[in-house]
């Protein structure tokens, strides 16, 4: 009976296999999550830096507006008959880009 209780512990294999597995998971995490997100962020920053007065844009809320003035962090938008102040980050895309994505 004591012989059954004293079975040797199963070995998990060499330790380097675990490091390879963890490294593979880290690479997969990088290529599937981090890299595409940073690429999209850089594209969005480039798009926002090119905004100028007269551009028609789509806001994150879904509203279409025309840019009246551009500042460092803010833009003034023509919505109907009024001009409102908004952050640059509120711009989702240019109106021409939004229409081509829908088609």
Secondary structure as UniProt FT lines:
FT   HELIX           2..5
FT   HELIX           15..29
FT   HELIX           30..34
FT   HELIX           35..49
FT   TURN            53..54
FT   STRAND          56..59
FT   TURN            60..61
FT   STRAND          64..70
FT   STRAND          74..79
FT   TURN            80..81
FT   STRAND          82..87
FT   HELIX           88..90
FT   STRAND          91..94
FT   HELIX           95..102
//
